């Protein structure tokens, strides 16, 4: 438990620190003339994963901009559906969060240990009704607006998929390798992508390779 707590604490400290984005790479470097693409060796997951991580770190500013652009375009063309889908998802998450919240569990345990305390029992009953009402409303809206919910999920997964495909196919050039060799530790520690990858315990093996 202490190891897990320290990991979460380190990630929170990193995310709350002074993170800086690396420079925006040129279109010629990112996807046009000088960019070279090749299918990764699908049998060598370590080498493939290293290429993805290093590209995510090196092109992270481009990827963030790409993510925002795709997401903004999807919202522009489907504003009503995406907003409706986000509201439904937020309601469902709120119900699930409340159902599994520590406060709800503590009230339930207190009512059991208190030998049927009337006030605790009343609070439990009210919470159950609130959770049930939220679940029913969320379920109805989910079925009624399932296309909107699926569209919001697609809108989120599309830029992530495009980013992963580019990071998998983009061959690293000399500048990419030089930056990862001399500034690899700095990029990993002081950038948003580096902090995010570190939070999920993903690191490249030998940044200079």
N, C-alpha and C positions, 0 to 999 in steps of 0.2 A: 504493500500500500504506500509506503514511504517513497519507493522508487517512482511509482506512478504519479504521486503528488509532486515530486520534484521535477518530473518531466513536464507536467502541465504548467508548473510555476515558471520553469525556464522558457517555455514557449510563450507564456503570457508576458514575461519580462522582455523577450525578444520583440514581440509584436508591439509592445508599448514603448520601445526604445526609439532612437532616431534612425529610422529606416530610410534609405535613399534608393531611388530608382537609378539603374545604370543608364547610359546614353541610349537614345533611340537609334536603332540601326537603320541604315539606308534601305530603301526598297530594292536597290540593286543587290545589296548583300542579303536581304531577307528573302526575296522571292524572285527577283528578275535576273538580269544578265549573268552576274558572277555566281549566282546561287546554283549549287549542284545537288541533285536529289538522287537517292538510290534506296531501293528496298533494303531494310535491315535483315540480318541473318536471323530468321525467326527461331532457329534452333539454339542460338547463343543469347539467352535472355540477359545475361550480365552485360555483354557488350551493347546490346540493344538498349537496355535500361540506362547505361552510362551515357549513351548518345542522347537519349531523351532528357535526362537530368541536366546535362551540360548545355544543351540547346535551350532548355527552359530557363536556366540561369542567364545565359548570354543574351537571348532575345526576349527576356521577360517584359521589357517595356513595350515592345512590339506586340507581344501576346496580350498584354493588358489592354492596349489600344484596340486590337482586333476584337477582343471580347466585348468591350464597350460599344464598338461600332456595330457588330452583329446584333447585340442585345437591343441597342437603340433602334436599329432598322426593324427588328421583329416587333417591338412595341409600337413603332410608328405605323406599321401596316396592320396591326391587330391590337389596338389599344384596349378595346372593351373586353375581348376574350382574355387577354393576359392579366388585366387588372382583376377580373372576376376570378380567374384561376388562382391568382396569388392570395385573394381574400379567402377562398375556400381552403387552400393549403394552410394559411395562417390559422384559421379556425380549427382545422383538424389537429395541427401541431399543438395549439393551445389546450385542446381537450386531452390529448395524449400526455402533455406535460403536466397538466393538473391531476390526471389520473395517477401518474407515477411520481408525483411530487413528494418531497420529504414531509411537508406539512400535513398532507393527507394521511400519510402512513403514521405520523406521530399522533394525530388525532384519533386514528383508529386504534392504535396501541393503548393510548390513554383511556379510551372508552372501555377497553377490555380490562385493563388493570384497575380501573376505578370502580369496577363492580357494577357497571351499568349506570354511570353518572348521567343524569338527565340532560345536562347542558352539553356534554361531550356527544351524547347520543343524538341530540338535536342537530349539532353541527355536522356530524357524519351524515345524517339524513339529508340535510340541505345540500351538502357537497355531492351526495349521490344523485340528487335530482338535477343539480346544475350540470354535472358531468353527463347524465343521461340525456338531458335536453340538448346540450352541446353536441353530443354524439349523433342524436337523431337529426338535428339541423344540418350538421356537417355531412352526414351520410346522404341526406336528401339533396343538398346542394352539389355534392360530389357526383351523384348519379345524374342530376339534372344538367350539370355543367361539366361533364366528364371530358368533353372535347376541349374546353377551355383549360382544364387542369393538365391534360396531355400536352396542349400547346405550350403552356408555361414550362413544363418539364423539358420539352423539345427545345424551347428557346434557351434554356440553361445548358442543355447537353450539346447543342450544336457548336457554339464557340469552343467548348472544352474539347469536343471531338476534333475540330479543325486544328486546334493547338496541338493536340497529341499526334495527329497525322503529320503535321509539319515537322514537329520535333523528332518524329521517328524517321522521316525521309530525308531531312536536311543533313547533308554531309558537312562536317565542320571544316572551315577554311583555316588558313594560317593565322589570321587575326584572332579567330575564336580560340584556337589552341594557345596562342600567346597570352591572351587575356586570362584564360583559365589556369595557365601555368603560373603567372606572376600575381594575379589578383583573385585566384580561385577561392581562397579562404575568406577574403574580404567580401566577395560577391555572395558567398554562402551565408555569411554572418550578418551582413548589414543591409540586405535588400528584402523586400516583401516576399519574393519567390523563395529566397534562401531560408527565410524564417518559416514560411509555410511548409517547405519540404523538410526542414529540421523538426518542425512540430509533429509531422507524421513519420519521423525517423527514416527519411529517404535521403541518401547521400550517394554521390558519385565516387567510384573507386578510382583514385588517382586522377585528380582534376587535370593534370597536364597531359594525360595520355590521349 
